[in-house]
Amino acid sequence: MKAIAVFNNKGGVGKTTLLCNVASYFKIKNEQRVLIVDADPQCNATIYLFPPERINQFYNNSSTQKSLYHIIHPYKRGKGYLTIDEMPIVHSDGFDIDCIIGDTRFAVLEDFLSSEWIASKSGEERALDTTFAFKSLIQSLAQRYDYIFFDIGPSLGAINRSVLIACDYFIIPMSSDIFSIKAIENISESLHEWKEDFNRSLAEYQRKEKIAYTLNNIPITFGLQFLGYVNQQYTVKRIEGQARPVKAYDNIIRRMPAKIASKLAEFTPKINQEQLIIGEIPNLHSLIPLSQAANKPIFKLGGKDGVVGAHFKKVSEFENVIGKINDHILSNIEVYDNFLAQ
């Protein structure tokens, strides 16, 4: 089972749209068992995956309908963890995919997770258990799913840190602006620091307890790797029949490969600069709001969802694009698997 986070330190880059469409493609086209975990307190993935009436059912019945908050909050009390049969997993009919829904209350756990991270540096076992809560969640679901996709907010805070150190891979959606490139520097610096603290915490635990820390009897390592990035939301023009980004976007796009490859080299063993570009998605204009209104992936949109005329061609083009992204993701995962098997 593989756990993949879709993440950027900059907001507004189309993160949730990319994640939900890729995850749904994995499920529908690849026939994989897929789960989305909405770990963004803004709950954008939940809103995208489910129609308004279903959302109302979820949050108007908070006494019975559980969310991600109910999985992590028990760590604050040090007891009452949910079993796999109690996991708050619901199914999105439109995307044909399972989801652990988000919760705005999850934001109040940010300070708790931050303090536990600090305590874990002294090798405190309870703090380590909390720090690796998402890793424990992934372990408990490993037999049920082939892929778990995590949607997380545009921050470098404690919640996202807890998710990212638990995942196997991360993907960065990039908008074609200078701020996305600057965000790569923040991500690089933070990941390097987290990795050092992660290893220092486990070493301190082993020094104090004379035994390696394990989670559910499984050794823990920092295994996060960078799968690649997707250029999004740029405008194209036709040159000799070929779609090309307009000059203002093209100048920025040309700077991305070298910048990303150099800043994230620590997390890209055996993946070259060209392989890190896993896809390009031009501006989809009205297809995104149509997809949001229908609560289904863009590649499944049809006439009853408001698609008319030339939009049918755009839907088909998007399916080809998301299919190529799917292929590149699987190819890079295979490279990493072969590398680790050596």
Secondary structure per residue as TSV (DSSP state, phi and psi in degrees):
chain	resnum	aa	ss	phi	psi
A	1	M	-	360.0	139.5
A	2	K	E	-116.8	136.5
A	3	A	E	-110.5	125.6
A	4	I	E	-128.0	126.4
A	5	A	E	-102.2	138.7
A	6	V	E	-107.4	120.2
A	7	F	-	-152.9	143.6
A	8	N	-	-150.7	142.3
A	9	N	S	-68.2	-18.2
A	10	K	S	-97.9	135.7
A	11	G	S	-83.1	168.2
A	12	G	S	72.6	24.3
A	13	V	S	-101.1	5.2
A	14	G	-	84.2	26.7
A	15	K	H	-59.3	-53.0
A	16	T	H	-67.8	-38.9
A	17	T	H	-61.1	-45.0
A	18	L	H	-62.4	-49.4
A	19	L	H	-58.8	-50.0
A	20	C	H	-65.8	-36.7
A	21	N	H	-73.0	-40.1
A	22	V	H	-64.7	-46.7
A	23	A	H	-61.8	-41.7
A	24	S	H	-66.7	-37.1
A	25	Y	H	-62.9	-43.1
A	26	F	H	-56.2	-41.0
A	27	K	H	-75.1	-50.2
A	28	I	H	-78.4	-45.9
A	29	K	T	-88.6	-36.6
A	30	N	T	-94.2	-9.1
A	31	E	-	56.1	41.7
A	32	Q	-	-94.1	156.7
A	33	R	-	-86.7	115.1
A	34	V	E	-128.8	140.3
A	35	L	E	-128.1	136.9
A	36	I	E	-104.1	132.3
A	37	V	E	-110.8	116.5
A	38	D	E	-87.5	92.5
A	39	A	-	-99.9	14.9
A	40	D	-	-95.7	118.0
A	41	P	T	-57.5	-16.1
A	42	Q	T	-76.3	-13.9
A	43	C	-	60.9	31.9
A	44	N	H	-64.2	-38.8
A	45	A	H	-64.4	-41.9
A	46	T	H	-60.8	-43.7
A	47	I	H	-64.2	-36.9
A	48	Y	H	-72.3	-37.5
A	49	L	H	-79.4	-24.7
A	50	F	S	-127.2	144.0
A	51	P	-	-69.8	160.8
A	52	P	H	-55.1	-39.1
A	53	E	H	-65.7	-33.6
A	54	R	H	-71.7	-38.1
A	55	I	H	-60.1	-44.2
A	56	N	H	-61.2	-39.9
A	57	Q	H	-61.8	-42.4
A	58	F	H	-59.2	-51.7
A	59	Y	H	-94.5	-11.3
A	60	N	H	-86.7	-11.3
A	61	N	-	-119.2	49.4
A	62	S	T	-65.1	-17.5
A	63	S	T	-74.1	-23.6
A	64	T	T	-115.2	-36.3
A	65	Q	-	-85.6	116.3
A	66	K	-	-91.1	164.6
A	67	S	-	-139.3	-174.4
A	68	L	H	-58.8	-32.5
A	69	Y	H	-54.9	-39.1
A	70	H	H	-75.4	-14.1
A	71	I	H	-82.4	-40.8
A	72	I	H	-89.9	-34.2
A	73	H	T	-56.7	-36.8
A	74	P	H	-57.5	-25.2
A	75	Y	H	-62.6	-26.6
A	76	K	H	-68.2	-29.7
A	77	R	H	-93.3	-10.9
A	78	G	T	74.4	21.1
A	79	K	-	-164.2	169.6
A	80	G	-	77.3	31.6
A	81	Y	-	-63.9	146.3
A	82	L	-	-76.9	140.5
A	83	T	-	-81.3	169.4
A	84	I	G	-61.5	-33.9
A	85	D	G	-72.3	-18.1
A	86	E	G	-95.4	-2.0
A	87	M	-	-59.5	134.5
A	88	P	-	-79.4	69.3
A	89	I	E	-98.9	125.6
A	90	V	E	-124.6	159.0
A	91	H	E	-108.7	132.4
A	92	S	E	-91.1	114.8
A	93	D	T	-67.7	-41.3
A	94	G	T	-63.3	-42.6
A	95	F	T	-92.3	-8.0
A	96	D	T	53.0	52.3
A	97	I	E	-147.9	150.1
A	98	D	E	-84.8	154.2
A	99	C	E	-149.9	140.4
A	100	I	E	-96.6	111.6
A	101	I	-	-70.2	154.6
A	102	G	-	-80.6	176.5
A	103	D	-	-157.4	127.8
A	104	T	G	-61.7	-24.7
A	105	R	G	-67.7	-15.5
A	106	F	G	-60.8	-26.9
A	107	A	G	-62.1	-30.1
A	108	V	G	-72.1	-11.1
A	109	L	G	-87.3	-2.3
A	110	E	H	-58.2	-48.6
A	111	D	H	-65.3	-38.0
A	112	F	H	-62.7	-47.8
A	113	L	H	-64.5	-33.9
A	114	S	H	-66.1	-45.0
A	115	S	H	-66.8	-35.0
A	116	E	H	-68.2	-34.8
A	117	W	H	-62.6	-42.6
A	118	I	H	-63.5	-44.5
A	119	A	H	-65.6	-31.4
A	120	S	H	-65.9	-23.2
A	121	K	T	-66.4	-20.0
A	122	S	T	-93.2	7.9
A	123	G	T	80.3	20.5
A	124	E	-	-74.4	123.8
A	125	E	H	-63.1	-44.3
A	126	R	H	-62.2	-39.3
A	127	A	H	-67.2	-36.5
A	128	L	H	-65.4	-40.9
A	129	D	H	-58.2	-42.5
A	130	T	H	-68.3	-43.8
A	131	T	H	-57.2	-34.5
A	132	F	T	-102.7	28.6
A	133	A	H	-60.9	-39.6
A	134	F	H	-72.7	-31.7
A	135	K	H	-64.0	-39.7
A	136	S	H	-64.1	-40.1
A	137	L	H	-60.5	-45.0
A	138	I	H	-62.3	-44.1
A	139	Q	H	-59.9	-41.6
A	140	S	H	-68.8	-23.1
A	141	L	H	-103.6	4.0
A	142	A	T	-62.3	-31.4
A	143	Q	T	-83.1	-15.4
A	144	R	T	-94.9	-27.4
A	145	Y	-	-129.8	153.3
A	146	D	S	-90.1	-33.3
A	147	Y	E	-139.9	137.4
A	148	I	E	-120.8	123.0
A	149	F	E	-105.1	128.5
A	150	F	E	-104.7	125.4
A	151	D	E	-96.6	122.4
A	152	I	-	-130.8	157.4
A	153	G	-	-74.8	173.2
A	154	P	S	-86.6	61.7
A	155	S	-	-138.8	169.5
A	156	L	-	-117.0	37.4
A	157	G	S	-88.5	-170.3
A	158	A	H	-66.8	-37.0
A	159	I	H	-62.8	-50.9
A	160	N	H	-65.3	-36.0
A	161	R	H	-60.8	-44.6
A	162	S	H	-62.2	-37.6
A	163	V	H	-70.5	-49.1
A	164	L	H	-65.5	-38.6
A	165	I	T	-71.0	-13.1
A	166	A	T	-91.2	-20.5
A	167	C	-	-85.0	161.5
A	168	D	S	-84.5	-37.1
A	169	Y	E	-142.4	161.3
A	170	F	E	-140.0	150.0
A	171	I	E	-120.6	140.0
A	172	I	E	-112.7	116.0
A	173	P	E	-79.9	133.1
A	174	M	E	-119.1	128.5
A	175	S	E	-89.0	157.8
A	176	S	S	-87.0	67.0
A	177	D	S	-144.3	164.0
A	178	I	H	-64.8	-26.3
A	179	F	H	-72.5	-31.4
A	180	S	H	-66.1	-38.7
A	181	I	H	-66.5	-41.8
A	182	K	H	-63.1	-34.5
A	183	A	H	-62.3	-31.2
A	184	I	H	-59.6	-37.9
A	185	E	H	-63.1	-42.1
A	186	N	H	-63.8	-43.4
A	187	I	H	-62.8	-45.7
A	188	S	H	-58.9	-48.6
A	189	E	H	-62.5	-43.2
A	190	S	H	-67.8	-45.5
A	191	L	H	-61.1	-41.1
A	192	H	H	-61.8	-43.9
A	193	E	H	-65.8	-42.6
A	194	W	H	-63.2	-40.0
A	195	K	H	-63.3	-41.8
A	196	E	H	-64.2	-45.7
A	197	D	H	-64.7	-40.2
A	198	F	H	-55.1	-53.5
A	199	N	H	-67.3	-34.6
A	200	R	H	-67.2	-38.3
A	201	S	H	-64.4	-44.3
A	202	L	H	-67.7	-37.0
A	203	A	H	-65.7	-38.6
A	204	E	H	-67.8	-39.4
A	205	Y	H	-60.8	-45.9
A	206	Q	H	-65.0	-36.5
A	207	R	H	-63.7	-41.4
A	208	K	H	-77.9	-41.0
A	209	E	H	-96.3	-9.1
A	210	K	S	62.9	25.7
A	211	I	S	-155.3	148.2
A	212	A	-	-71.2	143.6
A	213	Y	-	-71.8	135.3
A	214	T	E	-130.4	156.9
A	215	L	E	-121.1	115.2
A	216	N	T	54.9	40.1
A	217	N	T	67.0	19.0
A	218	I	E	-115.6	127.0
A	219	P	E	-60.1	146.9
A	220	I	-	-110.6	132.4
A	221	T	-	-135.0	161.3
A	222	F	-	-84.9	101.3
A	223	G	-	-111.6	11.5
A	224	L	-	-64.7	128.6
A	225	Q	E	-127.9	153.0
A	226	F	E	-92.1	119.4
A	227	L	E	-82.5	-29.7
A	228	G	E	143.0	-173.8
A	229	Y	E	-133.5	160.0
A	230	V	E	-124.2	123.6
A	231	N	E	-77.2	131.3
A	232	Q	E	-135.7	160.0
A	233	Q	E	62.5	38.1
A	234	Y	E	-108.8	157.6
A	235	T	-	-96.3	137.2
A	236	V	E	-112.5	157.3
A	237	K	E	-131.8	160.8
A	238	R	E	-95.5	124.3
A	239	I	E	-124.9	111.5
A	240	E	T	53.3	41.2
A	241	G	T	82.9	-3.7
A	242	Q	E	-104.7	138.3
A	243	A	E	-79.4	124.4
A	244	R	E	-130.6	143.9
A	245	P	E	-62.8	145.2
A	246	V	-	-65.4	160.9
A	247	K	H	-56.6	-41.7
A	248	A	H	-59.3	-38.0
A	249	Y	H	-81.1	-37.1
A	250	D	H	-61.4	-37.7
A	251	N	H	-61.4	-38.3
A	252	I	H	-75.9	-43.1
A	253	I	H	-58.0	-37.6
A	254	R	H	-65.6	-24.4
A	255	R	H	-83.2	-18.3
A	256	M	H	-64.4	-49.4
A	257	P	H	-55.0	-50.6
A	258	A	H	-66.7	-40.0
A	259	K	H	-63.2	-48.9
A	260	I	H	-67.4	-43.6
A	261	A	H	-61.1	-39.7
A	262	S	H	-74.1	-41.5
A	263	K	H	-73.5	-28.7
A	264	L	T	-112.5	21.2
A	265	A	G	-58.4	-33.3
A	266	E	G	-61.9	-24.2
A	267	F	G	-113.1	18.8
A	268	T	-	-133.0	53.4
A	269	P	T	-64.8	133.2
A	270	K	T	70.8	6.3
A	271	I	-	-110.3	121.5
A	272	N	-	-86.1	173.5
A	273	Q	T	-60.5	-39.3
A	274	E	T	-68.6	-36.3
A	275	Q	T	-68.8	-21.5
A	276	L	T	-73.4	-18.3
A	277	I	E	-85.4	96.5
A	278	I	E	-94.7	-2.3
A	279	G	E	171.5	161.6
A	280	E	E	-136.4	125.6
A	281	I	E	-121.3	110.1
A	282	P	E	-71.3	176.1
A	283	N	-	-60.4	123.7
A	284	L	-	-95.1	-0.8
A	285	H	T	51.1	-120.0
A	286	S	T	-78.7	-8.2
A	287	L	H	-65.3	-33.4
A	288	I	H	-66.9	-50.8
A	289	P	H	-62.6	-32.2
A	290	L	H	-64.1	-41.5
A	291	S	H	-64.7	-41.4
A	292	Q	H	-65.9	-40.4
A	293	A	H	-68.6	-35.0
A	294	A	H	-85.5	-13.4
A	295	N	T	52.4	49.9
A	296	K	S	-147.8	158.8
A	297	P	-	-65.2	155.2
A	298	I	G	-60.0	-37.8
A	299	F	G	-72.8	-5.9
A	300	K	G	-105.5	1.6
A	301	L	-	-66.6	143.6
A	302	G	-	-141.2	-169.1
A	303	G	G	-58.7	-39.7
A	304	K	G	-69.1	-12.3
A	305	D	G	-96.5	3.7
A	306	G	T	100.9	5.7
A	307	V	-	-77.1	126.8
A	308	V	-	-138.0	155.5
A	309	G	T	51.1	-126.2
A	310	A	T	-65.6	-15.9
A	311	H	H	-64.1	-28.2
A	312	F	H	-61.7	-39.1
A	313	K	H	-66.0	-38.2
A	314	K	H	-64.3	-38.7
A	315	V	H	-62.5	-44.4
A	316	S	H	-63.6	-41.3
A	317	E	H	-63.4	-39.7
A	318	F	H	-65.0	-39.5
A	319	E	H	-60.2	-39.9
A	320	N	H	-64.2	-40.8
A	321	V	H	-64.8	-48.2
A	322	I	H	-68.3	-29.3
A	323	G	H	-65.5	-40.7
A	324	K	H	-68.2	-37.8
A	325	I	H	-61.6	-43.5
A	326	N	H	-56.4	-46.5
A	327	D	H	-63.8	-40.9
A	328	H	H	-67.6	-38.2
A	329	I	H	-61.0	-49.0
A	330	L	H	-64.2	-37.6
A	331	S	H	-63.9	-44.2
A	332	N	H	-69.3	-35.2
A	333	I	H	-61.5	-41.0
A	334	E	H	-63.3	-38.6
A	335	V	H	-60.4	-46.3
A	336	Y	H	-64.3	-42.3
A	337	D	H	-60.6	-42.9
A	338	N	H	-65.6	-38.0
A	339	F	H	-63.8	-44.2
A	340	L	H	-71.0	-26.0
A	341	A	H	-77.1	-15.4
A	342	Q	-	-71.1	360.0
